[in-house]
Amino acid sequence: MVDSVVDSRIYFMGGLPRSGSTLLGALLRQNPRIFATPTSPLYHYLVSINECANYNRLQHTYDEERITTQIYHATIDAFYEHRPRPIIFDKNRMWPKNIPAIKVHINPRVRIVCPVRPIVEVITSYLRLAADDPDNFIDNHLKAVCAPINNESRAHLLWGTYIKSAYDALRGALQDYPENILLVPYADLTTDPARVLEGIYSYCGIPKFDHWFKDVDTTNLEAKDAAWRMRNLHEIRSTVVKTSPNPYNYLPVDAVDYFRQFDVSA
């Protein structure tokens, strides 16, 4: 019988999209003690429990904090009952938004690893994929709202609708709980992955492991990748290498300058 996930170690992965979280997960899973998840719904299960607890607090008299914590723990254990490894990195970009609840109900020593990348690079990474997929979610969204289909429209839609929520969660956490966030810049992950992984292990208090950066397992754990409506969204290369399309090949100078103001740096 494996100990409770909460009693073993559960860590979290947040950060920005298109910033290396899929690659980082693949590298972490090289360690036989670590299971790094694809995008996980666990966050949403726990948020639903919290909403139910808030409602019940108004209607019923009971030991709300103790029972809610027990339900959180039981949910996490049930969610990972099948897990083959004792250390979990659960990936959801909204984890940084709820650090106080994690501290109270899950683990007071919260550790959230957050891959980041300049916002304009995040956007142009999407634009490069969209150019190869005529049925992509960006253009379908623009069509639905009768907006022009061009790269500037795509960029502003991506920022306002698909990126900013993760960005806001991360910026808020960096302001209020910086000790609970470890930023992992995409450029560092793809040019010096050994140093990045050593930093993650140190931050989380996990014994070191010798990783490899060629012949990386490229298995896509996002089994429902088609549901994201963008081909190759979670595809990674078997050799760790930095790939960043030139933003100026996709967007005018003023648009690039506009998005630069939102960058998150380590």
ABEGO torsion letter per residue (X at the ends): XBBBAAABBBBBBBEBBGAGAAAAAAAAAABAABBBBBBBAAAAAAAAAAAAAAAAAAABBBBAAAAAAAAAAAAAAAAAAABABABBBBBBAAAAAAAAAAAAAABABBBBBBBBBBAAAAAAAAAAAAAABAABAAAAAAAAAGBBBBAAAAAAAAAAAAAAAAAAAAAAAAAABAAABBBBBAAAAAABAAAAAAAAAAAAGBBBBBBBABGBBABBABAAAAAAGBBGAABBBABBBBBBBBAAAABBAAAAAAAAAABBBX
